[in-house]
Amino acid sequence: MTSEIKFVVELDENRVPEKLTWTAQDGGVQLEEAKAMLLSVWDSKANETLRIDLWTKEMPVDEMKIFFHQTLVAMADTFERATQDEKMAATMRDFCEYFAEKLELKG
């Protein structure tokens, strides 16, 4: 059995992303539009993370700040599930609160 997630990036003449769409049929997603994406892949041979970070020129800065905050919170949750390290996950969440406060994301 396999499952596929597909990303399509439409570029302008300067190779800047104009449109991002993604499909994950197992999740019921078909050509959904997105303004930004962060993808990390672990290369165990090189012992390093490979990344693709893309956002369209239409991605507003205020939305980018919220996107990053939500991504950091999700990473803390994933870190805890993957490692069972509750103390470090709590430290990561403390940083997320600080991040949100400094960016004035929460009232």
N, C-alpha and C positions, 0 to 999 in steps of 0.2 A: 504494500500500500504506500502511496505517496500523497503529498499535499503540496500545492504550489501557491506561492504568493508572488504577484507580479507588479512591478512598478514601471510606469511609463513616464518619461521626462521629455516634455516638448521644450526645445531651446529656441532662443531668438538668434539673430545673425551673429551675435557676439558670444554665443554658447552659454547665455544666462538663462536659467530655467524660467519659462513663462507659464507652464502648466504642469502639474503633477497629478497623476491618477494612479490608483492601485486597485488590484483585484485579488480577492481571497475567496474563492468559490466555496470552500468548506465553511467559511464564516458568513456567507451570504453577502459578500461585498463584491460588487461588479462595477468597475470603472468609476469608483468614487474619487471625487476631486479633493486634493489636499493642498495647503499652501506651504507646508514644510514637512521634512522628514529627517530623522536621525537613525542611522542603521549602524550597528556595531557587530562585527563578526570576529570570533576568536580564532586566530591562526596558531594552533598548538605546535606546529613545527617550528615556527619563528618565535613562539612564546610572546605574541603581541596582538594587540587589537587593531583590526582594520576598520576604517570608518568611511561612511558616505553621509555627509551632511549637506542637505539641499534645501533651499527655500526659494519661492518665486519672488519676483520683484514686486508683487502685489501684497506680500506678507507685511502687515503693519508692525512697527516696532512694539507697540503695546501688546499685540497678540503674541509676538515672539517672546516677550518676557513671561507671559502666562504659560506659553508652551514649554519654556525651559523650566519654570517652577514645577509644573505638573510632571514633567519628565524626571526631574530630580526626586520628587516625592515617590514616584513609581519605582525609581531605581533603588531607593531605600527599602521599599517593600520587597522588591525582588531580591535584593542582597540578603535580607533577613530570611526569606524562604529558602534561598540557595545555601546559606551558610549556618543558619540558626544562631547567628551572632547578634543577639538582641541589643547588647550594649552599643556596638558600633552602628547598628541600624538606628538606634535612638539618637546617637550623635549626628548621624546624617540628617535625621528629621529636624534636629535642633538647627542645623545649618539651613535647611529648607525654610524654617520659620524666619531666620535671620535674613535670608535672601528675599523672602516675600515682604518683610518689614522694610528693608532698605529700598526695594523697588516700589513700595507703597501699593502692593497688590491686595492687601487685606485692610479693611477699614477698622 
